[in-house]
Amino acid sequence: MEKTRIRYEAGTAEELSKSGRLIVTVKGMEIGLFAVGDRFYAWRNTCPHAGAPVCEGPVCGTRLPSLVYEYKYGKDREIVRCPWHGWEFDLLTGQHLVDGKVKLRGYEVEVEDGRVYVLI
């Protein structure tokens, strides 16, 4: 049996695209909404490591796998870095960049008539 989810209005697509990030409260939970390219992603604003407000951390890129003494930067504007301990998460998947077992709690996002909705 499929669980019924409810749509909560979180803002406009225009405002999210311009700012790149919005932190909203839905059902008593803080959720970070991110614009990455032309897509929107929603993650619970709680780091699985120590409960930090992960969605308030810097949005950046990261070092990619490379040879010794070779430093490749990539995934620009696709990574959020936890402000407490620097853990990095992929904004497209919620996946921790080092530990494949650790992931942010995500929510589906819908856009209709220029409004952004989070489904919970």
CNS distance restraints for C-alpha pairs under 8 A (distance, minus, plus):
assign (resid   5 and name CA) (resid 119 and name CA) 5.90 0.50 0.50
assign (resid   5 and name CA) (resid 120 and name CA) 5.10 0.50 0.50
assign (resid   6 and name CA) (resid 119 and name CA) 5.48 0.50 0.50
assign (resid   6 and name CA) (resid 120 and name CA) 5.46 0.50 0.50
assign (resid   7 and name CA) (resid 117 and name CA) 5.75 0.50 0.50
assign (resid   7 and name CA) (resid 118 and name CA) 5.57 0.50 0.50
assign (resid   7 and name CA) (resid 119 and name CA) 4.52 0.50 0.50
assign (resid   7 and name CA) (resid 120 and name CA) 6.58 0.50 0.50
assign (resid   8 and name CA) (resid  26 and name CA) 7.07 0.50 0.50
assign (resid   8 and name CA) (resid 117 and name CA) 5.20 0.50 0.50
assign (resid   8 and name CA) (resid 118 and name CA) 5.22 0.50 0.50
assign (resid   8 and name CA) (resid 119 and name CA) 6.35 0.50 0.50
assign (resid   8 and name CA) (resid 120 and name CA) 7.68 0.50 0.50
assign (resid   9 and name CA) (resid 115 and name CA) 7.04 0.50 0.50
assign (resid   9 and name CA) (resid 116 and name CA) 5.99 0.50 0.50
assign (resid   9 and name CA) (resid 117 and name CA) 4.42 0.50 0.50
assign (resid   9 and name CA) (resid 118 and name CA) 6.52 0.50 0.50
assign (resid  10 and name CA) (resid  24 and name CA) 6.50 0.50 0.50
assign (resid  10 and name CA) (resid 115 and name CA) 7.62 0.50 0.50
assign (resid  10 and name CA) (resid 116 and name CA) 5.59 0.50 0.50
assign (resid  10 and name CA) (resid 117 and name CA) 5.40 0.50 0.50
assign (resid  10 and name CA) (resid 118 and name CA) 6.58 0.50 0.50
assign (resid  11 and name CA) (resid  15 and name CA) 7.09 0.50 0.50
assign (resid  11 and name CA) (resid  16 and name CA) 7.21 0.50 0.50
assign (resid  11 and name CA) (resid 115 and name CA) 5.95 0.50 0.50
assign (resid  11 and name CA) (resid 116 and name CA) 5.41 0.50 0.50
assign (resid  11 and name CA) (resid 117 and name CA) 7.41 0.50 0.50
assign (resid  12 and name CA) (resid  16 and name CA) 6.27 0.50 0.50
assign (resid  12 and name CA) (resid 114 and name CA) 5.73 0.50 0.50
assign (resid  12 and name CA) (resid 115 and name CA) 4.38 0.50 0.50
assign (resid  12 and name CA) (resid 116 and name CA) 5.37 0.50 0.50
assign (resid  13 and name CA) (resid  17 and name CA) 5.93 0.50 0.50
assign (resid  13 and name CA) (resid 111 and name CA) 7.22 0.50 0.50
assign (resid  13 and name CA) (resid 114 and name CA) 5.34 0.50 0.50
assign (resid  13 and name CA) (resid 115 and name CA) 5.69 0.50 0.50
assign (resid  13 and name CA) (resid 116 and name CA) 5.72 0.50 0.50
assign (resid  14 and name CA) (resid  18 and name CA) 6.17 0.50 0.50
assign (resid  14 and name CA) (resid 114 and name CA) 7.17 0.50 0.50
assign (resid  15 and name CA) (resid  19 and name CA) 6.12 0.50 0.50
assign (resid  16 and name CA) (resid  20 and name CA) 5.40 0.50 0.50
assign (resid  16 and name CA) (resid  21 and name CA) 5.89 0.50 0.50
assign (resid  16 and name CA) (resid  22 and name CA) 6.38 0.50 0.50
assign (resid  16 and name CA) (resid  33 and name CA) 7.62 0.50 0.50
assign (resid  16 and name CA) (resid  34 and name CA) 7.09 0.50 0.50
assign (resid  16 and name CA) (resid  35 and name CA) 6.23 0.50 0.50
assign (resid  17 and name CA) (resid  21 and name CA) 7.79 0.50 0.50
assign (resid  17 and name CA) (resid  35 and name CA) 5.57 0.50 0.50
assign (resid  17 and name CA) (resid  38 and name CA) 7.90 0.50 0.50
assign (resid  20 and name CA) (resid  34 and name CA) 5.61 0.50 0.50
assign (resid  20 and name CA) (resid  35 and name CA) 4.88 0.50 0.50
assign (resid  20 and name CA) (resid  36 and name CA) 7.31 0.50 0.50
assign (resid  21 and name CA) (resid  32 and name CA) 6.84 0.50 0.50
assign (resid  21 and name CA) (resid  33 and name CA) 5.48 0.50 0.50
assign (resid  21 and name CA) (resid  34 and name CA) 4.50 0.50 0.50
assign (resid  21 and name CA) (resid  35 and name CA) 6.33 0.50 0.50
assign (resid  22 and name CA) (resid  32 and name CA) 5.77 0.50 0.50
assign (resid  22 and name CA) (resid  33 and name CA) 5.10 0.50 0.50
assign (resid  22 and name CA) (resid  34 and name CA) 6.66 0.50 0.50
assign (resid  23 and name CA) (resid  30 and name CA) 6.56 0.50 0.50
assign (resid  23 and name CA) (resid  31 and name CA) 5.64 0.50 0.50
assign (resid  23 and name CA) (resid  32 and name CA) 4.48 0.50 0.50
assign (resid  23 and name CA) (resid  33 and name CA) 6.20 0.50 0.50
assign (resid  23 and name CA) (resid  45 and name CA) 7.97 0.50 0.50
assign (resid  23 and name CA) (resid  55 and name CA) 7.50 0.50 0.50
assign (resid  23 and name CA) (resid  56 and name CA) 7.93 0.50 0.50
assign (resid  24 and name CA) (resid  30 and name CA) 5.61 0.50 0.50
assign (resid  24 and name CA) (resid  31 and name CA) 5.38 0.50 0.50
assign (resid  24 and name CA) (resid  32 and name CA) 6.47 0.50 0.50
assign (resid  24 and name CA) (resid  33 and name CA) 7.65 0.50 0.50
assign (resid  25 and name CA) (resid  29 and name CA) 5.26 0.50 0.50
assign (resid  25 and name CA) (resid  30 and name CA) 4.43 0.50 0.50
assign (resid  25 and name CA) (resid  31 and name CA) 6.10 0.50 0.50
assign (resid  26 and name CA) (resid  30 and name CA) 6.45 0.50 0.50
assign (resid  26 and name CA) (resid  31 and name CA) 7.10 0.50 0.50
assign (resid  29 and name CA) (resid  44 and name CA) 7.37 0.50 0.50
assign (resid  29 and name CA) (resid  45 and name CA) 7.86 0.50 0.50
assign (resid  30 and name CA) (resid  44 and name CA) 6.20 0.50 0.50
assign (resid  30 and name CA) (resid  45 and name CA) 5.38 0.50 0.50
assign (resid  31 and name CA) (resid  42 and name CA) 6.45 0.50 0.50
assign (resid  31 and name CA) (resid  43 and name CA) 5.59 0.50 0.50
assign (resid  31 and name CA) (resid  44 and name CA) 4.45 0.50 0.50
assign (resid  31 and name CA) (resid  45 and name CA) 5.06 0.50 0.50
assign (resid  31 and name CA) (resid  55 and name CA) 7.71 0.50 0.50
assign (resid  32 and name CA) (resid  42 and name CA) 5.56 0.50 0.50
assign (resid  32 and name CA) (resid  43 and name CA) 5.26 0.50 0.50
assign (resid  32 and name CA) (resid  44 and name CA) 6.14 0.50 0.50
assign (resid  32 and name CA) (resid  45 and name CA) 5.74 0.50 0.50
assign (resid  32 and name CA) (resid  55 and name CA) 5.34 0.50 0.50
assign (resid  32 and name CA) (resid  56 and name CA) 7.86 0.50 0.50
assign (resid  33 and name CA) (resid  40 and name CA) 6.83 0.50 0.50
assign (resid  33 and name CA) (resid  41 and name CA) 5.60 0.50 0.50
assign (resid  33 and name CA) (resid  42 and name CA) 4.46 0.50 0.50
assign (resid  33 and name CA) (resid  43 and name CA) 6.60 0.50 0.50
assign (resid  34 and name CA) (resid  40 and name CA) 5.56 0.50 0.50
assign (resid  34 and name CA) (resid  41 and name CA) 5.20 0.50 0.50
assign (resid  34 and name CA) (resid  42 and name CA) 6.41 0.50 0.50
assign (resid  34 and name CA) (resid  91 and name CA) 7.61 0.50 0.50
assign (resid  35 and name CA) (resid  39 and name CA) 5.81 0.50 0.50
assign (resid  35 and name CA) (resid  40 and name CA) 4.65 0.50 0.50
assign (resid  35 and name CA) (resid  41 and name CA) 6.61 0.50 0.50
assign (resid  36 and name CA) (resid  40 and name CA) 6.22 0.50 0.50
assign (resid  36 and name CA) (resid  41 and name CA) 7.63 0.50 0.50
assign (resid  36 and name CA) (resid  77 and name CA) 6.96 0.50 0.50
assign (resid  36 and name CA) (resid  78 and name CA) 6.52 0.50 0.50
assign (resid  36 and name CA) (resid  91 and name CA) 7.70 0.50 0.50
assign (resid  36 and name CA) (resid  92 and name CA) 7.74 0.50 0.50
assign (resid  40 and name CA) (resid 109 and name CA) 6.65 0.50 0.50
assign (resid  41 and name CA) (resid  91 and name CA) 7.08 0.50 0.50
assign (resid  41 and name CA) (resid  92 and name CA) 6.94 0.50 0.50
assign (resid  41 and name CA) (resid 106 and name CA) 7.82 0.50 0.50
assign (resid  41 and name CA) (resid 107 and name CA) 7.53 0.50 0.50
assign (resid  41 and name CA) (resid 108 and name CA) 7.33 0.50 0.50
assign (resid  41 and name CA) (resid 109 and name CA) 6.36 0.50 0.50
assign (resid  42 and name CA) (resid 106 and name CA) 5.72 0.50 0.50
assign (resid  42 and name CA) (resid 107 and name CA) 5.28 0.50 0.50
assign (resid  42 and name CA) (resid 108 and name CA) 6.73 0.50 0.50
assign (resid  42 and name CA) (resid 109 and name CA) 6.55 0.50 0.50
assign (resid  42 and name CA) (resid 118 and name CA) 7.21 0.50 0.50
assign (resid  43 and name CA) (resid  55 and name CA) 7.44 0.50 0.50
assign (resid  43 and name CA) (resid  94 and name CA) 7.36 0.50 0.50
assign (resid  43 and name CA) (resid 104 and name CA) 6.33 0.50 0.50
assign (resid  43 and name CA) (resid 105 and name CA) 5.66 0.50 0.50
assign (resid  43 and name CA) (resid 106 and name CA) 4.42 0.50 0.50
assign (resid  43 and name CA) (resid 107 and name CA) 6.17 0.50 0.50
assign (resid  44 and name CA) (resid  55 and name CA) 7.62 0.50 0.50
assign (resid  44 and name CA) (resid 104 and name CA) 6.79 0.50 0.50
assign (resid  44 and name CA) (resid 105 and name CA) 5.43 0.50 0.50
assign (resid  44 and name CA) (resid 106 and name CA) 6.23 0.50 0.50
assign (resid  44 and name CA) (resid 107 and name CA) 7.80 0.50 0.50
assign (resid  45 and name CA) (resid  52 and name CA) 7.66 0.50 0.50
assign (resid  45 and name CA) (resid  53 and name CA) 5.07 0.50 0.50
assign (resid  45 and name CA) (resid  54 and name CA) 5.44 0.50 0.50
assign (resid  45 and name CA) (resid  55 and name CA) 5.09 0.50 0.50
assign (resid  45 and name CA) (resid  56 and name CA) 7.67 0.50 0.50
assign (resid  46 and name CA) (resid  51 and name CA) 4.97 0.50 0.50
assign (resid  46 and name CA) (resid  52 and name CA) 5.49 0.50 0.50
assign (resid  46 and name CA) (resid  53 and name CA) 5.09 0.50 0.50
assign (resid  46 and name CA) (resid  54 and name CA) 5.59 0.50 0.50
assign (resid  46 and name CA) (resid  55 and name CA) 7.48 0.50 0.50
assign (resid  46 and name CA) (resid 104 and name CA) 7.69 0.50 0.50
assign (resid  47 and name CA) (resid  51 and name CA) 4.70 0.50 0.50
assign (resid  47 and name CA) (resid  52 and name CA) 5.05 0.50 0.50
assign (resid  47 and name CA) (resid  53 and name CA) 6.31 0.50 0.50
assign (resid  47 and name CA) (resid  54 and name CA) 5.09 0.50 0.50
assign (resid  47 and name CA) (resid  82 and name CA) 7.02 0.50 0.50
assign (resid  47 and name CA) (resid 104 and name CA) 6.90 0.50 0.50
assign (resid  48 and name CA) (resid 102 and name CA) 7.17 0.50 0.50
assign (resid  48 and name CA) (resid 103 and name CA) 7.26 0.50 0.50
assign (resid  48 and name CA) (resid 104 and name CA) 6.70 0.50 0.50
assign (resid  52 and name CA) (resid  82 and name CA) 7.08 0.50 0.50
assign (resid  52 and name CA) (resid  83 and name CA) 7.30 0.50 0.50
assign (resid  52 and name CA) (resid  84 and name CA) 6.34 0.50 0.50
assign (resid  53 and name CA) (resid  57 and name CA) 7.45 0.50 0.50
assign (resid  53 and name CA) (resid  82 and name CA) 7.28 0.50 0.50
assign (resid  53 and name CA) (resid  83 and name CA) 7.35 0.50 0.50
assign (resid  54 and name CA) (resid  80 and name CA) 7.39 0.50 0.50
assign (resid  54 and name CA) (resid  81 and name CA) 6.94 0.50 0.50
assign (resid  54 and name CA) (resid  82 and name CA) 4.54 0.50 0.50
assign (resid  54 and name CA) (resid  83 and name CA) 6.33 0.50 0.50
assign (resid  55 and name CA) (resid  80 and name CA) 6.84 0.50 0.50
assign (resid  55 and name CA) (resid  82 and name CA) 7.25 0.50 0.50
assign (resid  56 and name CA) (resid  82 and name CA) 7.51 0.50 0.50
assign (resid  56 and name CA) (resid  83 and name CA) 6.96 0.50 0.50
assign (resid  57 and name CA) (resid  80 and name CA) 6.08 0.50 0.50
assign (resid  57 and name CA) (resid  81 and name CA) 5.22 0.50 0.50
assign (resid  57 and name CA) (resid  82 and name CA) 5.01 0.50 0.50
assign (resid  57 and name CA) (resid  83 and name CA) 4.60 0.50 0.50
assign (resid  58 and name CA) (resid  80 and name CA) 5.72 0.50 0.50
assign (resid  58 and name CA) (resid  81 and name CA) 5.49 0.50 0.50
assign (resid  58 and name CA) (resid  82 and name CA) 7.44 0.50 0.50
assign (resid  58 and name CA) (resid  83 and name CA) 7.22 0.50 0.50
assign (resid  59 and name CA) (resid  77 and name CA) 5.57 0.50 0.50
assign (resid  59 and name CA) (resid  78 and name CA) 6.93 0.50 0.50
assign (resid  59 and name CA) (resid  79 and name CA) 5.53 0.50 0.50
assign (resid  59 and name CA) (resid  80 and name CA) 4.50 0.50 0.50
assign (resid  59 and name CA) (resid  81 and name CA) 6.50 0.50 0.50
assign (resid  60 and name CA) (resid  75 and name CA) 7.78 0.50 0.50
assign (resid  60 and name CA) (resid  76 and name CA) 5.51 0.50 0.50
assign (resid  60 and name CA) (resid  77 and name CA) 4.59 0.50 0.50
assign (resid  60 and name CA) (resid  78 and name CA) 6.41 0.50 0.50
assign (resid  60 and name CA) (resid  79 and name CA) 5.23 0.50 0.50
assign (resid  60 and name CA) (resid  80 and name CA) 6.28 0.50 0.50
assign (resid  60 and name CA) (resid  81 and name CA) 7.46 0.50 0.50
assign (resid  61 and name CA) (resid  73 and name CA) 6.75 0.50 0.50
assign (resid  61 and name CA) (resid  74 and name CA) 5.55 0.50 0.50
assign (resid  61 and name CA) (resid  75 and name CA) 4.83 0.50 0.50
assign (resid  61 and name CA) (resid  76 and name CA) 3.83 0.50 0.50
assign (resid  61 and name CA) (resid  77 and name CA) 5.53 0.50 0.50
assign (resid  61 and name CA) (resid  78 and name CA) 6.11 0.50 0.50
assign (resid  61 and name CA) (resid  79 and name CA) 5.41 0.50 0.50
assign (resid  62 and name CA) (resid  73 and name CA) 5.62 0.50 0.50
assign (resid  62 and name CA) (resid  74 and name CA) 5.68 0.50 0.50
assign (resid  62 and name CA) (resid  75 and name CA) 6.35 0.50 0.50
assign (resid  62 and name CA) (resid  76 and name CA) 7.09 0.50 0.50
assign (resid  62 and name CA) (resid  79 and name CA) 7.09 0.50 0.50
assign (resid  63 and name CA) (resid  71 and name CA) 6.61 0.50 0.50
assign (resid  63 and name CA) (resid  72 and name CA) 5.56 0.50 0.50
assign (resid  63 and name CA) (resid  73 and name CA) 4.61 0.50 0.50
assign (resid  63 and name CA) (resid  74 and name CA) 6.28 0.50 0.50
assign (resid  64 and name CA) (resid  71 and name CA) 7.38 0.50 0.50
assign (resid  64 and name CA) (resid  72 and name CA) 5.33 0.50 0.50
assign (resid  64 and name CA) (resid  73 and name CA) 5.76 0.50 0.50
assign (resid  64 and name CA) (resid  74 and name CA) 6.11 0.50 0.50
assign (resid  65 and name CA) (resid  72 and name CA) 7.22 0.50 0.50
assign (resid  66 and name CA) (resid  70 and name CA) 5.90 0.50 0.50
assign (resid  66 and name CA) (resid  71 and name CA) 6.36 0.50 0.50
assign (resid  66 and name CA) (resid  72 and name CA) 6.41 0.50 0.50
assign (resid  67 and name CA) (resid  71 and name CA) 7.66 0.50 0.50
assign (resid  75 and name CA) (resid  79 and name CA) 6.80 0.50 0.50
assign (resid  78 and name CA) (resid  90 and name CA) 5.98 0.50 0.50
assign (resid  78 and name CA) (resid  91 and name CA) 5.26 0.50 0.50
assign (resid  78 and name CA) (resid  92 and name CA) 6.81 0.50 0.50
assign (resid  79 and name CA) (resid  88 and name CA) 6.40 0.50 0.50
assign (resid  79 and name CA) (resid  89 and name CA) 5.55 0.50 0.50
assign (resid  79 and name CA) (resid  90 and name CA) 4.77 0.50 0.50
assign (resid  79 and name CA) (resid  91 and name CA) 5.43 0.50 0.50
assign (resid  80 and name CA) (resid  88 and name CA) 5.79 0.50 0.50
assign (resid  80 and name CA) (resid  89 and name CA) 5.42 0.50 0.50
assign (resid  80 and name CA) (resid  90 and name CA) 6.66 0.50 0.50
assign (resid  80 and name CA) (resid  91 and name CA) 6.47 0.50 0.50
assign (resid  81 and name CA) (resid  86 and name CA) 5.33 0.50 0.50
assign (resid  81 and name CA) (resid  87 and name CA) 5.56 0.50 0.50
assign (resid  81 and name CA) (resid  88 and name CA) 4.45 0.50 0.50
assign (resid  81 and name CA) (resid  89 and name CA) 6.44 0.50 0.50
assign (resid  82 and name CA) (resid  86 and name CA) 4.77 0.50 0.50
assign (resid  82 and name CA) (resid  87 and name CA) 5.16 0.50 0.50
assign (resid  82 and name CA) (resid  88 and name CA) 6.35 0.50 0.50
assign (resid  87 and name CA) (resid  96 and name CA) 7.35 0.50 0.50
assign (resid  88 and name CA) (resid  96 and name CA) 5.92 0.50 0.50
assign (resid  88 and name CA) (resid  97 and name CA) 5.86 0.50 0.50
assign (resid  89 and name CA) (resid  94 and name CA) 5.70 0.50 0.50
assign (resid  89 and name CA) (resid  95 and name CA) 5.45 0.50 0.50
assign (resid  89 and name CA) (resid  96 and name CA) 4.45 0.50 0.50
assign (resid  89 and name CA) (resid  97 and name CA) 5.73 0.50 0.50
assign (resid  89 and name CA) (resid 103 and name CA) 7.59 0.50 0.50
assign (resid  89 and name CA) (resid 104 and name CA) 7.58 0.50 0.50
assign (resid  90 and name CA) (resid  94 and name CA) 5.08 0.50 0.50
assign (resid  90 and name CA) (resid  95 and name CA) 5.39 0.50 0.50
assign (resid  90 and name CA) (resid  96 and name CA) 6.50 0.50 0.50
assign (resid  90 and name CA) (resid  97 and name CA) 6.75 0.50 0.50
assign (resid  91 and name CA) (resid  95 and name CA) 7.80 0.50 0.50
assign (resid  94 and name CA) (resid 103 and name CA) 5.28 0.50 0.50
assign (resid  94 and name CA) (resid 104 and name CA) 4.79 0.50 0.50
assign (resid  94 and name CA) (resid 105 and name CA) 7.18 0.50 0.50
assign (resid  94 and name CA) (resid 106 and name CA) 6.93 0.50 0.50
assign (resid  95 and name CA) (resid 100 and name CA) 6.68 0.50 0.50
assign (resid  95 and name CA) (resid 102 and name CA) 6.38 0.50 0.50
assign (resid  95 and name CA) (resid 103 and name CA) 4.45 0.50 0.50
assign (resid  95 and name CA) (resid 104 and name CA) 6.50 0.50 0.50
assign (resid  96 and name CA) (resid 100 and name CA) 6.25 0.50 0.50
assign (resid  96 and name CA) (resid 101 and name CA) 7.81 0.50 0.50
assign (resid  96 and name CA) (resid 102 and name CA) 5.51 0.50 0.50
assign (resid  96 and name CA) (resid 103 and name CA) 5.52 0.50 0.50
assign (resid  96 and name CA) (resid 104 and name CA) 7.67 0.50 0.50
assign (resid 107 and name CA) (resid 118 and name CA) 6.53 0.50 0.50
assign (resid 107 and name CA) (resid 119 and name CA) 6.21 0.50 0.50
assign (resid 107 and name CA) (resid 120 and name CA) 6.66 0.50 0.50
assign (resid 108 and name CA) (resid 118 and name CA) 5.97 0.50 0.50
assign (resid 108 and name CA) (resid 119 and name CA) 5.38 0.50 0.50
assign (resid 108 and name CA) (resid 120 and name CA) 7.66 0.50 0.50
assign (resid 109 and name CA) (resid 116 and name CA) 6.95 0.50 0.50
assign (resid 109 and name CA) (resid 117 and name CA) 5.65 0.50 0.50
assign (resid 109 and name CA) (resid 118 and name CA) 4.76 0.50 0.50
assign (resid 109 and name CA) (resid 119 and name CA) 6.21 0.50 0.50
assign (resid 110 and name CA) (resid 116 and name CA) 5.88 0.50 0.50
assign (resid 110 and name CA) (resid 117 and name CA) 5.13 0.50 0.50
assign (resid 110 and name CA) (resid 118 and name CA) 6.53 0.50 0.50
assign (resid 110 and name CA) (resid 119 and name CA) 7.60 0.50 0.50
assign (resid 111 and name CA) (resid 115 and name CA) 5.51 0.50 0.50
assign (resid 111 and name CA) (resid 116 and name CA) 4.60 0.50 0.50
assign (resid 111 and name CA) (resid 117 and name CA) 6.15 0.50 0.50
assign (resid 112 and name CA) (resid 116 and name CA) 6.70 0.50 0.50
assign (resid 112 and name CA) (resid 117 and name CA) 7.92 0.50 0.50
